[in-house]
């Protein structure tokens, strides 16, 4: 039977309707994605992220060297950060102009916002985090030490972006596949620093603080404890992190990776926690690949720049692109998930590799 479920982190409703998954051409009937193209080359002469093609880049902001000594002729970087050639926001004015502009911007949902055409210069930072020299590898096939380096780059660039004048929110995300918005096949993530706080981020913070005010406990800590006790939607409980399909998953096999240690800010993770997260992330992405046939997906770090807030807790959210929103979703703002979160968690568990 169909069931409405509310996401406690956002307050949004989701319709879980597994019967719709049996419709023709929907994910429930044909969950496995068709085989993709043949294996990509190790290097592509037309790819700006491949070694030797640096002339195609707008510049190189920074790079991390490999952890181990390289053999002769090998590439001298493990992860590289470059400015996005087609940025969503222009580089911030380091002279402080953007900071002055942002001071007058009200918080999302605050009273007194009556302007019909509110504008703000699109300044901030938009970077690409290139996940290694190899064109043909992905997070599921990269060595774990390289995935650790990618996560370290997230942390390092997140902290740097927050120091820019006028920046009020930073989004770190990864697109995998054409349906998820990928325009270049070389494995990469992105970072966008914004002069405003998005409504969705403000809503997550408000929900968390309201729950803490009512109960004296962190909302996400309680959710993870409950999932661990019930077990139905838990994908696995590893060292440092849990992976689960949320109760009100908006799409099939949506997965949250949540640290056991309470904390609002991903940037405060320790070196050991980054290693644990790298192991967890690779296992989840491999399970998705095995269970759904390498689906297109987006993942996003939901993190808060707060030194100490007992209400806030960061997480990494993975959303496979296995369904397409239609008129009802657009008109209502309510997602329809044609799959059961409990069955999806079982599917992912059955495709987990041993760590």
Secondary structure, DSSP 8 states (H G I E B T S, - for coil): --EEEE-TTT--EEEE-GGGGGSTTSTTT--S-----S---S--TT-TTSTT-GGGSS---EEE--SS---TT--S-SEEEEE-TT-SSEE--TTTHHHHHHTT---TT-TT---SS-----EEEEEEEE--S-SS--TTTS-HHHHHHHHHHHHHHHHHHHTSTT--EEEEEEEESGGGT----S-EEEEEEESS--HHHHHHHHHHHHHHHHHSS-HHHHHHHHHHHH-SSEEEE-SSEEEE--TT-SSTT-EEEEESS--S-GGG--HHHHHHHHHHHHHHHHHHHHHHTS--EEEEEE----SS-TT---EEEEEE--S---HHHHHH--EEE-S-HHHHHHHHHHT----
